[in-house]
Amino acid sequence: REFMFQRVYLYDETRHEAERGKRVVKYLFEHFRRFPAGISAGFSLTGDPVERQAADYVSGMTDRYAIRLARELGCPDANGWDV
């Protein structure tokens, strides 16, 4: 348990990467909130608020797809991340 806290949970690099991942997810959420036409059909119920649609769409992405898409959309935090 102590090893996990020292080497994984509290490790600076791990925390840095986790924060970077959060920024990528937020970037994608904000993008699709502003441009809901880019959301593929079938990710939310008809009539759901745009925020719910964006959240459902982003939460269904794999890590690889999310990073690749964020990179294509210009998210600086997605650059240099190979997964």
Biopython code that builds the backbone (N, CA, C, O; Angstrom):
import numpy as np
from Bio.PDB.StructureBuilder import StructureBuilder

atoms = [
    (1, "ARG", "N", (0.826, -1.184, 0.000)),
    (1, "ARG", "CA", (0.000, 0.000, 0.000)),
    (1, "ARG", "C", (0.881, 1.262, 0.000)),
    (1, "ARG", "O", (0.646, 2.189, -0.774)),
    (2, "GLU", "N", (1.871, 1.282, 0.857)),
    (2, "GLU", "CA", (2.767, 2.438, 0.920)),
    (2, "GLU", "C", (3.490, 2.628, -0.412)),
    (2, "GLU", "O", (3.658, 3.753, -0.885)),
    (3, "PHE", "N", (3.916, 1.510, -1.012)),
    (3, "PHE", "CA", (4.573, 1.566, -2.313)),
    (3, "PHE", "C", (3.664, 2.235, -3.341)),
    (3, "PHE", "O", (4.111, 3.098, -4.096)),
    (4, "MET", "N", (2.390, 1.842, -3.374)),
    (4, "MET", "CA", (1.451, 2.398, -4.348)),
    (4, "MET", "C", (1.284, 3.905, -4.150)),
    (4, "MET", "O", (1.239, 4.656, -5.124)),
    (5, "PHE", "N", (1.194, 4.344, -2.915)),
    (5, "PHE", "CA", (1.056, 5.777, -2.677)),
    (5, "PHE", "C", (2.305, 6.532, -3.100)),
    (5, "PHE", "O", (2.208, 7.595, -3.713)),
    (6, "GLN", "N", (3.474, 5.998, -2.781)),
    (6, "GLN", "CA", (4.719, 6.686, -3.114)),
    (6, "GLN", "C", (5.036, 6.647, -4.602)),
    (6, "GLN", "O", (5.529, 7.628, -5.158)),
    (7, "ARG", "N", (4.757, 5.524, -5.249)),
    (7, "ARG", "CA", (5.176, 5.330, -6.635)),
    (7, "ARG", "C", (4.088, 5.562, -7.670)),
    (7, "ARG", "O", (4.390, 5.713, -8.854)),
    (8, "VAL", "N", (2.836, 5.593, -7.252)),
    (8, "VAL", "CA", (1.757, 5.744, -8.227)),
    (8, "VAL", "C", (0.869, 6.931, -7.881)),
    (8, "VAL", "O", (0.835, 7.913, -8.623)),
    (9, "TYR", "N", (0.155, 6.856, -6.775)),
    (9, "TYR", "CA", (-0.865, 7.855, -6.464)),
    (9, "TYR", "C", (-0.292, 9.249, -6.225)),
    (9, "TYR", "O", (-0.860, 10.237, -6.691)),
    (10, "LEU", "N", (0.813, 9.338, -5.515)),
    (10, "LEU", "CA", (1.371, 10.644, -5.162)),
    (10, "LEU", "C", (2.601, 11.013, -5.977)),
    (10, "LEU", "O", (3.225, 12.043, -5.719)),
    (11, "TYR", "N", (2.950, 10.213, -6.928)),
    (11, "TYR", "CA", (4.117, 10.448, -7.768)),
    (11, "TYR", "C", (3.855, 11.671, -8.646)),
    (11, "TYR", "O", (2.821, 11.746, -9.309)),
    (12, "ASP", "N", (4.777, 12.621, -8.654)),
    (12, "ASP", "CA", (4.579, 13.877, -9.376)),
    (12, "ASP", "C", (4.241, 13.673, -10.846)),
    (12, "ASP", "O", (3.354, 14.339, -11.381)),
    (13, "GLU", "N", (4.944, 12.756, -11.496)),
    (13, "GLU", "CA", (4.690, 12.535, -12.919)),
    (13, "GLU", "C", (3.278, 11.988, -13.142)),
    (13, "GLU", "O", (2.610, 12.368, -14.103)),
    (14, "THR", "N", (2.829, 11.109, -12.267)),
    (14, "THR", "CA", (1.477, 10.560, -12.374)),
    (14, "THR", "C", (0.447, 11.668, -12.216)),
    (14, "THR", "O", (-0.515, 11.742, -12.980)),
    (15, "ARG", "N", (0.647, 12.519, -11.234)),
    (15, "ARG", "CA", (-0.298, 13.629, -11.020)),
    (15, "ARG", "C", (-0.285, 14.587, -12.205)),
    (15, "ARG", "O", (-1.333, 15.085, -12.617)),
    (16, "HIS", "N", (0.882, 14.842, -12.743)),
    (16, "HIS", "CA", (0.993, 15.732, -13.902)),
    (16, "HIS", "C", (0.220, 15.160, -15.089)),
    (16, "HIS", "O", (-0.520, 15.884, -15.755)),
    (17, "GLU", "N", (0.388, 13.877, -15.353)),
    (17, "GLU", "CA", (-0.310, 13.239, -16.473)),
    (17, "GLU", "C", (-1.814, 13.204, -16.234)),
    (17, "GLU", "O", (-2.591, 13.365, -17.175)),
    (18, "ALA", "N", (-2.233, 12.998, -14.998)),
    (18, "ALA", "CA", (-3.665, 12.993, -14.680)),
    (18, "ALA", "C", (-4.270, 14.372, -14.936)),
    (18, "ALA", "O", (-5.363, 14.471, -15.492)),
    (19, "GLU", "N", (-3.583, 15.419, -14.543)),
    (19, "GLU", "CA", (-4.071, 16.782, -14.790)),
    (19, "GLU", "C", (-4.115, 17.075, -16.286)),
    (19, "GLU", "O", (-5.043, 17.719, -16.776)),
    (20, "ARG", "N", (-3.123, 16.605, -16.987)),
    (20, "ARG", "CA", (-3.088, 16.782, -18.442)),
    (20, "ARG", "C", (-4.278, 16.075, -19.085)),
    (20, "ARG", "O", (-4.914, 16.625, -19.984)),
    (21, "GLY", "N", (-4.578, 14.873, -18.637)),
    (21, "GLY", "CA", (-5.727, 14.137, -19.142)),
    (21, "GLY", "C", (-7.031, 14.865, -18.878)),
    (21, "GLY", "O", (-7.914, 14.895, -19.736)),
    (22, "LYS", "N", (-7.158, 15.448, -17.705)),
    (22, "LYS", "CA", (-8.364, 16.224, -17.377)),
    (22, "LYS", "C", (-8.521, 17.405, -18.331)),
    (22, "LYS", "O", (-9.627, 17.715, -18.775)),
    (23, "ARG", "N", (-7.411, 18.054, -18.639)),
    (23, "ARG", "CA", (-7.485, 19.199, -19.555)),
    (23, "ARG", "C", (-7.910, 18.764, -20.952)),
    (23, "ARG", "O", (-8.647, 19.487, -21.622)),
    (24, "VAL", "N", (-7.461, 17.599, -21.403)),
    (24, "VAL", "CA", (-7.871, 17.081, -22.714)),
    (24, "VAL", "C", (-9.371, 16.817, -22.716)),
    (24, "VAL", "O", (-10.064, 17.194, -23.661)),
    (25, "VAL", "N", (-9.878, 16.176, -21.670)),
    (25, "VAL", "CA", (-11.311, 15.878, -21.586)),
    (25, "VAL", "C", (-12.121, 17.171, -21.546)),
    (25, "VAL", "O", (-13.140, 17.282, -22.228)),
    (26, "LYS", "N", (-11.683, 18.140, -20.764)),
    (26, "LYS", "CA", (-12.390, 19.427, -20.694)),
    (26, "LYS", "C", (-12.376, 20.133, -22.049)),
    (26, "LYS", "O", (-13.372, 20.731, -22.455)),
    (27, "TYR", "N", (-11.254, 20.059, -22.735)),
    (27, "TYR", "CA", (-11.149, 20.671, -24.062)),
    (27, "TYR", "C", (-12.173, 20.059, -25.004)),
    (27, "TYR", "O", (-12.885, 20.776, -25.707)),
    (28, "LEU", "N", (-12.247, 18.725, -25.016)),
    (28, "LEU", "CA", (-13.210, 18.046, -25.889)),
    (28, "LEU", "C", (-14.640, 18.387, -25.499)),
    (28, "LEU", "O", (-15.472, 18.654, -26.366)),
    (29, "PHE", "N", (-14.933, 18.379, -24.205)),
    (29, "PHE", "CA", (-16.279, 18.720, -23.745)),
    (29, "PHE", "C", (-16.664, 20.120, -24.213)),
    (29, "PHE", "O", (-17.747, 20.314, -24.766)),
    (30, "GLU", "N", (-15.792, 21.086, -23.995)),
    (30, "GLU", "CA", (-16.097, 22.468, -24.397)),
    (30, "GLU", "C", (-16.252, 22.582, -25.907)),
    (30, "GLU", "O", (-17.112, 23.318, -26.391)),
    (31, "HIS", "N", (-15.429, 21.863, -26.644)),
    (31, "HIS", "CA", (-15.544, 21.902, -28.103)),
    (31, "HIS", "C", (-16.924, 21.418, -28.541)),
    (31, "HIS", "O", (-17.598, 22.086, -29.325)),
    (32, "PHE", "N", (-17.342, 20.268, -28.039)),
    (32, "PHE", "CA", (-18.624, 19.715, -28.477)),
    (32, "PHE", "C", (-19.812, 20.443, -27.859)),
    (32, "PHE", "O", (-20.914, 20.384, -28.404)),
    (33, "ARG", "N", (-19.616, 21.116, -26.751)),
    (33, "ARG", "CA", (-20.673, 21.968, -26.203)),
    (33, "ARG", "C", (-20.901, 23.156, -27.136)),
    (33, "ARG", "O", (-22.040, 23.565, -27.365)),
    (34, "ARG", "N", (-19.819, 23.700, -27.667)),
    (34, "ARG", "CA", (-19.928, 24.838, -28.589)),
    (34, "ARG", "C", (-20.336, 24.413, -29.995)),
    (34, "ARG", "O", (-20.997, 25.166, -30.710)),
    (35, "PHE", "N", (-19.940, 23.202, -30.389)),
    (35, "PHE", "CA", (-20.222, 22.716, -31.743)),
    (35, "PHE", "C", (-20.913, 21.348, -31.687)),
    (35, "PHE", "O", (-20.316, 20.341, -32.065)),
    (36, "PRO", "N", (-22.157, 21.308, -31.223)),
    (36, "PRO", "CA", (-22.844, 20.023, -31.049)),
    (36, "PRO", "C", (-23.108, 19.278, -32.350)),
    (36, "PRO", "O", (-23.404, 18.084, -32.321)),
    (37, "ALA", "N", (-23.009, 19.946, -33.477)),
    (37, "ALA", "CA", (-23.216, 19.260, -34.757)),
    (37, "ALA", "C", (-22.152, 18.188, -34.984)),
    (37, "ALA", "O", (-22.359, 17.278, -35.786)),
    (38, "GLY", "N", (-21.028, 18.281, -34.297)),
    (38, "GLY", "CA", (-19.961, 17.296, -34.441)),
    (38, "GLY", "C", (-20.177, 16.022, -33.639)),
    (38, "GLY", "O", (-19.397, 15.077, -33.755)),
    (39, "ILE", "N", (-21.225, 15.989, -32.832)),
    (39, "ILE", "CA", (-21.513, 14.805, -32.015)),
    (39, "ILE", "C", (-22.217, 13.768, -32.876)),
    (39, "ILE", "O", (-23.227, 14.061, -33.517)),
    (40, "SER", "N", (-21.684, 12.569, -32.887)),
    (40, "SER", "CA", (-22.306, 11.486, -33.654)),
    (40, "SER", "C", (-23.680, 11.159, -33.081)),
    (40, "SER", "O", (-23.907, 11.276, -31.876)),
    (41, "ALA", "N", (-24.579, 10.756, -33.944)),
    (41, "ALA", "CA", (-25.938, 10.419, -33.522)),
    (41, "ALA", "C", (-25.928, 9.202, -32.599)),
    (41, "ALA", "O", (-25.075, 8.323, -32.718)),
    (42, "GLY", "N", (-26.877, 9.169, -31.692)),
    (42, "GLY", "CA", (-27.073, 8.005, -30.845)),
    (42, "GLY", "C", (-26.354, 8.023, -29.514)),
    (42, "GLY", "O", (-26.401, 7.030, -28.789)),
    (43, "PHE", "N", (-25.693, 9.108, -29.166)),
    (43, "PHE", "CA", (-24.978, 9.155, -27.893)),
    (43, "PHE", "C", (-25.820, 9.690, -26.751)),
    (43, "PHE", "O", (-25.458, 9.520, -25.587)),
    (44, "SER", "N", (-26.931, 10.332, -27.062)),
    (44, "SER", "CA", (-27.809, 10.877, -26.033)),
    (44, "SER", "C", (-29.247, 10.718, -26.473)),
    (44, "SER", "O", (-29.540, 10.382, -27.620)),
    (45, "LEU", "N", (-30.123, 10.966, -25.538)),
    (45, "LEU", "CA", (-31.545, 10.931, -25.848)),
    (45, "LEU", "C", (-31.949, 12.208, -26.568)),
    (45, "LEU", "O", (-31.373, 13.271, -26.335)),
    (46, "THR", "N", (-32.926, 12.100, -27.430)),
    (46, "THR", "CA", (-33.443, 13.270, -28.127)),
    (46, "THR", "C", (-33.938, 14.270, -27.092)),
    (46, "THR", "O", (-34.665, 13.909, -26.167)),
    (47, "GLY", "N", (-33.551, 15.503, -27.249)),
    (47, "GLY", "CA", (-33.981, 16.551, -26.333)),
    (47, "GLY", "C", (-33.072, 16.765, -25.142)),
    (47, "GLY", "O", (-33.306, 17.679, -24.351)),
    (48, "ASP", "N", (-32.036, 15.945, -24.990)),
    (48, "ASP", "CA", (-31.086, 16.171, -23.898)),
    (48, "ASP", "C", (-30.396, 17.514, -24.096)),
    (48, "ASP", "O", (-30.162, 17.927, -25.232)),
    (49, "PRO", "N", (-30.068, 18.201, -23.006)),
    (49, "PRO", "CA", (-29.324, 19.456, -23.136)),
    (49, "PRO", "C", (-27.980, 19.209, -23.820)),
    (49, "PRO", "O", (-27.429, 18.110, -23.756)),
    (50, "VAL", "N", (-27.471, 20.236, -24.466)),
    (50, "VAL", "CA", (-26.217, 20.097, -25.209)),
    (50, "VAL", "C", (-25.071, 19.663, -24.292)),
    (50, "VAL", "O", (-24.179, 18.934, -24.726)),
    (51, "GLU", "N", (-25.086, 20.098, -23.037)),
    (51, "GLU", "CA", (-24.034, 19.694, -22.100)),
    (51, "GLU", "C", (-24.065, 18.181, -21.858)),
    (51, "GLU", "O", (-23.016, 17.544, -21.772)),
    (52, "ARG", "N", (-25.257, 17.614, -21.749)),
    (52, "ARG", "CA", (-25.394, 16.166, -21.558)),
    (52, "ARG", "C", (-24.927, 15.432, -22.807)),
    (52, "ARG", "O", (-24.244, 14.413, -22.712)),
    (53, "GLN", "N", (-25.291, 15.946, -23.973)),
    (53, "GLN", "CA", (-24.869, 15.321, -25.226)),
    (53, "GLN", "C", (-23.345, 15.310, -25.334)),
    (53, "GLN", "O", (-22.745, 14.295, -25.685)),
    (54, "ALA", "N", (-22.729, 16.455, -25.026)),
    (54, "ALA", "CA", (-21.265, 16.550, -25.102)),
    (54, "ALA", "C", (-20.609, 15.606, -24.098)),
    (54, "ALA", "O", (-19.636, 14.926, -24.426)),
    (55, "ALA", "N", (-21.138, 15.563, -22.880)),
    (55, "ALA", "CA", (-20.576, 14.685, -21.849)),
    (55, "ALA", "C", (-20.708, 13.219, -22.248)),
    (55, "ALA", "O", (-19.763, 12.446, -22.093)),
    (56, "ASP", "N", (-21.867, 12.838, -22.757)),
    (56, "ASP", "CA", (-22.072, 11.450, -23.176)),
    (56, "ASP", "C", (-21.130, 11.079, -24.318)),
    (56, "ASP", "O", (-20.570, 9.984, -24.339)),
    (57, "TYR", "N", (-20.963, 11.991, -25.255)),
    (57, "TYR", "CA", (-20.108, 11.714, -26.409)),
    (57, "TYR", "C", (-18.650, 11.542, -25.981)),
    (57, "TYR", "O", (-17.995, 10.573, -26.365)),
    (58, "VAL", "N", (-18.152, 12.478, -25.193)),
    (58, "VAL", "CA", (-16.749, 12.425, -24.770)),
    (58, "VAL", "C", (-16.505, 11.217, -23.859)),
    (58, "VAL", "O", (-15.463, 10.568, -23.961)),
    (59, "SER", "N", (-17.442, 10.918, -22.985)),
    (59, "SER", "CA", (-17.237, 9.797, -22.056)),
    (59, "SER", "C", (-17.213, 8.449, -22.768)),
    (59, "SER", "O", (-16.694, 7.473, -22.228)),
    (60, "GLY", "N", (-17.765, 8.388, -23.963)),
    (60, "GLY", "CA", (-17.758, 7.142, -24.719)),
    (60, "GLY", "C", (-16.518, 6.935, -25.575)),
    (60, "GLY", "O", (-16.386, 5.904, -26.233)),
    (61, "MET", "N", (-15.610, 7.899, -25.573)),
    (61, "MET", "CA", (-14.396, 7.802, -26.394)),
    (61, "MET", "C", (-13.333, 6.949, -25.711)),
    (61, "MET", "O", (-13.203, 6.966, -24.487)),
    (62, "THR", "N", (-12.581, 6.211, -26.502)),
    (62, "THR", "CA", (-11.398, 5.543, -25.956)),
    (62, "THR", "C", (-10.320, 6.601, -25.736)),
    (62, "THR", "O", (-10.396, 7.697, -26.292)),
    (63, "ASP", "N", (-9.326, 6.274, -24.931)),
    (63, "ASP", "CA", (-8.227, 7.213, -24.693)),
    (63, "ASP", "C", (-7.544, 7.587, -26.001)),
    (63, "ASP", "O", (-7.288, 8.762, -26.264)),
    (64, "ARG", "N", (-7.254, 6.591, -26.807)),
    (64, "ARG", "CA", (-6.548, 6.846, -28.070)),
    (64, "ARG", "C", (-7.345, 7.769, -28.982)),
    (64, "ARG", "O", (-6.801, 8.709, -29.561)),
    (65, "TYR", "N", (-8.632, 7.491, -29.102)),
    (65, "TYR", "CA", (-9.463, 8.316, -29.976)),
    (65, "TYR", "C", (-9.558, 9.738, -29.431)),
    (65, "TYR", "O", (-9.442, 10.702, -30.188)),
    (66, "ALA", "N", (-9.767, 9.875, -28.127)),
    (66, "ALA", "CA", (-9.895, 11.202, -27.521)),
    (66, "ALA", "C", (-8.625, 12.024, -27.729)),
    (66, "ALA", "O", (-8.699, 13.202, -28.077)),
    (67, "ILE", "N", (-7.473, 11.417, -27.520)),
    (67, "ILE", "CA", (-6.213, 12.144, -27.681)),
    (67, "ILE", "C", (-5.988, 12.514, -29.142)),
    (67, "ILE", "O", (-5.581, 13.634, -29.452)),
    (68, "ARG", "N", (-6.255, 11.572, -30.032)),
    (68, "ARG", "CA", (-6.075, 11.868, -31.464)),
    (68, "ARG", "C", (-7.015, 12.986, -31.905)),
    (68, "ARG", "O", (-6.598, 13.905, -32.611)),
    (69, "LEU", "N", (-8.277, 12.915, -31.493)),
    (69, "LEU", "CA", (-9.244, 13.938, -31.873)),
    (69, "LEU", "C", (-8.886, 15.289, -31.262)),
    (69, "LEU", "O", (-8.954, 16.314, -31.940)),
    (70, "ALA", "N", (-8.510, 15.294, -29.996)),
    (70, "ALA", "CA", (-8.117, 16.547, -29.346)),
    (70, "ALA", "C", (-6.923, 17.168, -30.059)),
    (70, "ALA", "O", (-6.863, 18.384, -30.241)),
    (71, "ARG", "N", (-5.981, 16.335, -30.459)),
    (71, "ARG", "CA", (-4.811, 16.822, -31.203)),
    (71, "ARG", "C", (-5.254, 17.459, -32.519)),
    (71, "ARG", "O", (-4.790, 18.540, -32.883)),
    (72, "GLU", "N", (-6.156, 16.777, -33.228)),
    (72, "GLU", "CA", (-6.656, 17.301, -34.505)),
    (72, "GLU", "C", (-7.408, 18.616, -34.319)),
    (72, "GLU", "O", (-7.394, 19.472, -35.203)),
    (73, "LEU", "N", (-8.063, 18.776, -33.171)),
    (73, "LEU", "CA", (-8.831, 19.991, -32.897)),
    (73, "LEU", "C", (-7.966, 21.121, -32.346)),
    (73, "LEU", "O", (-8.450, 22.238, -32.163)),
    (74, "GLY", "N", (-6.690, 20.839, -32.080)),
    (74, "GLY", "CA", (-5.766, 21.885, -31.649)),
    (74, "GLY", "C", (-5.513, 21.973, -30.161)),
    (74, "GLY", "O", (-5.024, 22.997, -29.686)),
    (75, "CYS", "N", (-5.827, 20.942, -29.417)),
    (75, "CYS", "CA", (-5.579, 20.945, -27.973)),
    (75, "CYS", "C", (-4.085, 20.761, -27.718)),
    (75, "CYS", "O", (-3.533, 19.717, -28.066)),
    (76, "PRO", "N", (-3.420, 21.743, -27.120)),
    (76, "PRO", "CA", (-1.979, 21.628, -26.904)),
    (76, "PRO", "C", (-1.598, 20.488, -25.959)),
    (76, "PRO", "O", (-0.512, 19.923, -26.090)),
    (77, "ASP", "N", (-2.466, 20.141, -25.013)),
    (77, "ASP", "CA", (-2.155, 19.067, -24.073)),
    (77, "ASP", "C", (-2.168, 17.689, -24.719)),
    (77, "ASP", "O", (-1.647, 16.736, -24.139)),
    (78, "ALA", "N", (-2.748, 17.564, -25.898)),
    (78, "ALA", "CA", (-2.806, 16.267, -26.577)),
    (78, "ALA", "C", (-1.540, 15.986, -27.379)),
    (78, "ALA", "O", (-1.318, 14.850, -27.801)),
    (79, "ASN", "N", (-0.718, 16.990, -27.593)),
    (79, "ASN", "CA", (0.512, 16.804, -28.368)),
    (79, "ASN", "C", (1.551, 16.022, -27.575)),
    (79, "ASN", "O", (1.721, 16.228, -26.373)),
    (80, "GLY", "N", (2.243, 15.120, -28.268)),
    (80, "GLY", "CA", (3.328, 14.380, -27.652)),
    (80, "GLY", "C", (2.895, 13.258, -26.740)),
    (80, "GLY", "O", (3.709, 12.712, -25.995)),
    (81, "TRP", "N", (1.635, 12.909, -26.788)),
    (81, "TRP", "CA", (1.129, 11.840, -25.924)),
    (81, "TRP", "C", (0.891, 10.615, -26.772)),
    (81, "TRP", "O", (-0.022, 10.606, -27.598)),
    (82, "ASP", "N", (1.674, 9.600, -26.592)),
    (82, "ASP", "CA", (1.523, 8.373, -27.364)),
    (82, "ASP", "C", (0.880, 7.308, -26.491)),
    (82, "ASP", "O", (1.470, 6.843, -25.516)),
    (83, "VAL", "N", (-0.327, 6.932, -26.855)),
    (83, "VAL", "CA", (-1.032, 5.863, -26.116)),
    (83, "VAL", "C", (-1.448, 4.786, -27.075)),
    (83, "VAL", "O", (-2.053, 3.795, -26.667)),
]
sb = StructureBuilder()
sb.init_structure("model")
sb.init_model(0)
sb.init_chain("A")
sb.init_seg("    ")
for serial, (resi, resn, name, xyz) in enumerate(atoms, 1):
    if name == "N":
        sb.init_residue(resn, " ", resi, " ")
    sb.init_atom(name, np.array(xyz, "f"), 0.0, 1.0, " ", f" {name:<3s}", serial, name[0])
structure = sb.get_structure()
